[in-house]
Amino acid sequence: MADKLALPLLLPSTPSSKPLSHHQLSKTPFLTSSLSSPPPPLKPLHHDVFLHQNPNSKQPITQHNPRTYNRTRIGKSRDPNLGKPWSYHGLSPQGHKTLSSLLESCFDFNQLHALLSKLFEPYKDNPVESSELRALLKGLRYHKKVDLALCVFDWFMKQKELEYMLDNTVVALVISMLGKEGRVSSALNLFNELVDKSFSFDVYSYTSLISAFSNSGRYRDAVMVFKKMEEEGCKPTVFTYNVVLDVFGKMGTSWNKIMSLVEKIKSDGIVFDEYTYNTLISCCKRGALHEEAAQFFEEMKDAGFSPGKVTYNALLDVYGKSHRLREAMKVMNEMEVRGFTPTSVTYNSVISAYAGEGMLDEAVRLKNQMPEKGLKPDVYTYTTLLSGFERAGKVESAMSIFEEMRNAGCKPNICTFNALIKMYGYRGKFADMMKIFDEINVCGLSPEIVTWNTLLAVFGQNGMDSEMSGVFKEMKRAGFIPERETFNTLISGYSRCGSFEEAMTVYRRMLDAGVTPDLSTYNTVLAALARGGMWEQSEKVLAEMEDGRCKPNELTHCSLLQAYANGKEIGRMLFLAEEVYSGVIEPRAELLKTLVLVCSKCDLLPETERAFSELKERGFSPDLNTLNSMVSIYGRRQMAAKVNEVLDYMKETGFTPNIVTYNSLMNMHSRSADFGKSEEILREAQAKGIKPDIISYNTVINAYCRNTRMKDAKRIFAEMRESGIVPDVITYNTFISNYAGDSFFEEAIGVVRYMISNGCRPNQSTYNSIVDGYCKLHRKDEAKLFAEDLRNLDPRAPKDEDRRLLERIAKKCR
């Protein structure tokens, strides 16, 4: 297993998760697409963007003109208006007149050739620099006539005698305009067309294309352009590096790779500016790297920069994503002291920090404070709260927030719908979930990659592997490329379905697709290992992470606790718990909640109560899973008074019981004298719209079987099958063990035949129950006859099962 889990440090970057368009990177000497299927040939820029297309008018740019090779710094030697509003500087009187004509509302496009020919005619015999063309294009852009500017450039590209005017200042300007208009494929077409004509690009043209790709979400392509730029010996500026750092942050590049680029910037002698620091702080969000963000914040101040509102909001966002409430509040207070009025972004970050810690009442209080500060809660505010209540299991409160959002006239965004899909899906309300999915299109939105990932996660959480596979196929059919989070979700989902090998196959496919593992990937793999109790492999993965690949967080240690618990390594689990309580590992909310869960699962009552007390004493709010763990351990011990205390707390604090809560209550009553109440609990859950699962029905069946109410047990079994739930080996074994225990061996064997005929394989417990029943009555000969005749009953039984049973009979019937 260890060899399957060797996670390489540096792999190709994540592909774009947007639906594929027919515009992909051209296979030219400049840039080659890494996508599996080759794209169609690229057309010249003016073929697919501009008006008045003329495919026969393309003229080559000759190589003899030295102006073609000049690398002019935009806004430096040839643009005295750098940093100022656009003016008519650079335009000749005729250029000024031409611009005015172009801006006239009654301008006729048929006049374009005549108008521009008149402007540029003097320059055909008297070459000058490109300021006339550049100033004209900038003037049109300033007046928001981008399409017209592009038409002017298209006309210019067809004039062979004016080719000397095309320099990097013009190229960078046009690429920038195309990028801002979302026409990034057209920008690439222009770039590749100029490459074919041996045009020599400077840093500003390269940076314009990198920015265009970045703004359109094509991060992988942006990185490829950056690499090509370096290969061509074109030295990046601080602006180039800032854009690339931003791309790395958005695409979830590993922290090691980001820091390698930072070191390269320093070694190139590039001095960081304010934007560099702001970008680096933002890059810390994905891995919840709050310490690193704080370090860059201090470095920024030491470098002589005064943090502005953008800086403070970026740092707050990191603290919010890291659930660092104390630090977030400190930054917010510092902002106000420095005279920066908090914005909606500020409040949303702090609300996120509160919600992440489960302190939802405080988060709502902050939301209510916003109007007092002249701010209006926005879609991010409401969605953050909705998601917080969903995670805590407070469905009614989540829906209340949703209704308040709609009543306030705040239109839901795709993130809102994703949160609602998750809320309904995790609770098995698939009809409601699909209504929400359908409503996305009604609201004029489209499902995004996160929407599909949420559906995958829902079906994985519910153990529905075939549905998960179906969603994955639909997602790809819709044109979405699987991204890192998709692979992480599939790994998690298949492991939850018990398909660990399939989960690891997905992981290998992820690596083959060139997707770099990040912190969430490591945590997903650890969670998969934890479900199988594979603690030794988990420790190896943790060591690999600590070896500089990425910084473990609280979820990492949560998975390690789960691995120890499921692997029955109680000593290791409790040792790790002590490291949490003592502060060696910071006692975060999720860690303490996990400790409640694993101690309850291992039936360690004092340890469970201690973890629960630590959680509350440190100011963290328990969530529904934590409270369910307390109900479960108290219920198993028939501590009804304690169970009622927890239920009262849930009611007082607005938690909505789920099927896990009801299952624990059914289990408690199934083992009591009042065993009939387990069915009453089942009916209560159904009345509240909660669909029972196989555990629910098995628990009630067991309650009746244990008390020889076989008629009622059969009634529940029939209801179970009618509801669409397939009985498992536990269901059948419950009947078999109780029939055999009451000496009804014919009925017990009849159940074995029935389960086999319905595709459920007996296990060792199935046959142990029957032979033990015979031995209990000292009917050794009948027990041996059953074992020796097992092949007639179950031809597919393991070949040594009869021998194993005979050995068991020999021990039991001495």
Secondary structure, DSSP 8 states (H G I E B T S, - for coil): -GGGG---S--------S---S-----SSS----SSS-------HHHHSSSS--GGG-----SS-GGGG----TTTTT-TTTTS---STT--HHHHHHHHHHHSTT--GGGHHHHHHHHHHHHHHS---THHHHHHHHHHHHTT-HHHHHHHHHHHHT-GGGGGG--HHHHHHHHHHHHHTT-HHHHHHHHHHHHHTT----HHHHHHHHHHHHHTT-HHHHHHHHHHHHHTT----HHHHHHHHHHHHHTT--HHHHHHHHHHHHHTT----HHHHHHHHHHTTTTT-HHHHHHHHHHHHHTT----HHHHHHHHHHHHHTT-HHHHHHHHHHHHHTT----HHHHHHHHHHHHHTT-HHHHHHHHHHGGGGT----HHHHHHHHHHHHHHT-HHHHHHHHHHHHHTT----HHHHHHHHHHHHHTT-HHHHHHHHHHHHHTT----HHHHHHHHHHHHHTT-HHHHHHHHHHHHHTT----HHHHHHHHHHHHHTT-HHHHHHHHHHHHHTT----HHHHHHHHHHHHHTT-HHHHHHHHHHIIIII----HHHHHHHHHHHHHTT-HHHHHHHHHHHHHTSS---HHHHHHHHHHHHHTT-HHHHHHHHHHHHHTT----HHHHHHHHHHHHHTT-HHHHHHHHHHHHHTT----HHHHHHHHHHHHTSTTTTHHHHHHHHHHHTT----HHHHHHHHHHHHHTT-HHHHHHHHHHHHHTT----HHHHHHHHHHHHHTT-HHHHHHHHHHHHHTT----HHHHHHHHHHHHHTT-HHHHHHHHHTHHHH-TTS-TTHHHHHHHHHHHHT-
